[in-house]
Amino acid sequence: MGLFNAIHISGSALTTQRLRMDVAASNIANADTTRARIVDGEWQPYQRKMVVLEPKGNGFSSVLQKASQAEGLQGVKATRIVDDEQPFKLVYQPGHPDADDQGYVRLPNVDPLKEMVDLVSSTRSYEANVTVMNAAKGMYMKALEIGR
């Protein structure tokens, strides 16, 4: 295990948690967007996005490194951002410009409560990883003081 592995692992977690916060913020910002994209000539509402995370090092080089150096601890990475396939919400608003013939408007499948839970979760994870980085930095500084 290298000297700075803890910092590299926490750094990858900080990057992915920041991405989760960005996606949650985008979902909250577009919670009422009824015209996000055109599909078959018709406007579609915004579709909730989700981040897919995986541990780093699923490739062949990672397996080879684990076998040769007995290292298995690596960070996390965001592999992709996917659309949530939950159905859109139908709300009766006959005066809305995007209402259909019966007066219903399709709203995005964004639930602000879910987004806030995701946002708080990613914030707590971000803070925990900052604490890990500070602890590792403190240990490195104490190790340098031993050498004096």
N, C-alpha and C positions, 0 to 999 in steps of 0.2 A: 504494500500500500504506500502510495506516495505521500509526501509531506503535506501537500495542499489538496488532497482528495476531498476532505470535508468541505473545503471552500468551493471546490468545483461542483460537488454534488449539490450544495446549497445554492450555488449560483444558477444551476440548471433549474432548480425548483423555483427560484425567484422569477426566472424568465417565464416559466409556464404559468405560475400563479398570476403574474401580471397580465398574461394573455387571457386567462380566465376572467380577470376583472374587466378587461377591455371588452370581451364578448358579452358579459353580463351588462355592462354599461350600454353597449350597442342595442341589446335586446330591450332594455328599459326605455332607451331613447326612441325606439321604434314601436313601442307598445300600441300606438294608435295609427300606425302607417297603413293605409288601405291600398296605396299604389306603390308597391315596391318593385315589381317587375312585370313585364308583359309575357304572358304564356298564351299561345294560340290567339293572339290579337286581343286578349282580355287582361285587364289589370289584376294582379294577384296581390293579396296582402303580404306584409312582411312575415317571413317564416323564422321562428326562433332558431338560434344557432347554439350549438354545444361543442365544447372542446373535448377531443379524445386524447387521453394521455397514456403513454406507455413507458416502461422503464427503458433507459438507454442501454444499448448493447445487446440487441437481439440478433445482430448479424453474425456472420461466420467469424469475422475478426474478433468479436467479443468472446465467442466460444473458445477460439484458439488462445486468446489472452487468459481466459479463466483457467484453461487446462495447463498452460505453461507457467503461470505466475500465481495461481491460486487466488486471483482477485475476482471478486464477484460484485463488489459494491460500486455502482455507478448511479448517475443521476436519473432524471426523468426528462422526457421530451414530449412535446405536443405533436402528434402525428398528423392530425387533420381537424378541420372544423366542419361539422356535419349539421344538416338541417333536422330539426325536430319534426317528426312525421305526425304529430298530434293534429287533429282536424282544427280548422279555423273556427272561431266563435261567431255565431250568428246573433246579431242584435237588431231588434226592430227599431229602425230610424227612418221613417218614410221620407223625411226632408233631406237626407244625406245625398250628396251628388253621386255616390257609388252604390246607392240602394238598388236592389233588383226590382222586378215588376211588383212583387208582393210587399216591398218596403223593408226587406232585410238587408243588412250590410254585413259582409264578412270581415271580421277584425282579426288581427294577428293572433297566433296561438301562444302569445307571451303572457305568462302569469307573473305579475310583479312580486308576489310572495316567493315563488320559486327563485326568481332572480336575486331577491334580497338574501335568501338563504345561501345561494351560490356565492354571492358577493361577500358575505360575512365569512363563509368557509374559506374562500381563497384569501381573504385578508388575514385571517388567523394563521393560515398556513404560511403566508408570506412573513408575518411577524415571527413565527417559530423559526423559520429558516434564517432570518436576520439574527435571531438570538444564537443560533448554532454558529453562524459566521463570526459573531463577536466573541463567543466562547473559544472557538478555535484560534482566533487572532490573539486572545488573551493568553492561551496556552503557548502559542509560538513566542510571544513576547517574554513570558516567564522562562521559557527554554533558552532564549537568548541571554537573559540575565544570569543564568547559571554559568554560562561561559565566561563571564567577566571576571 
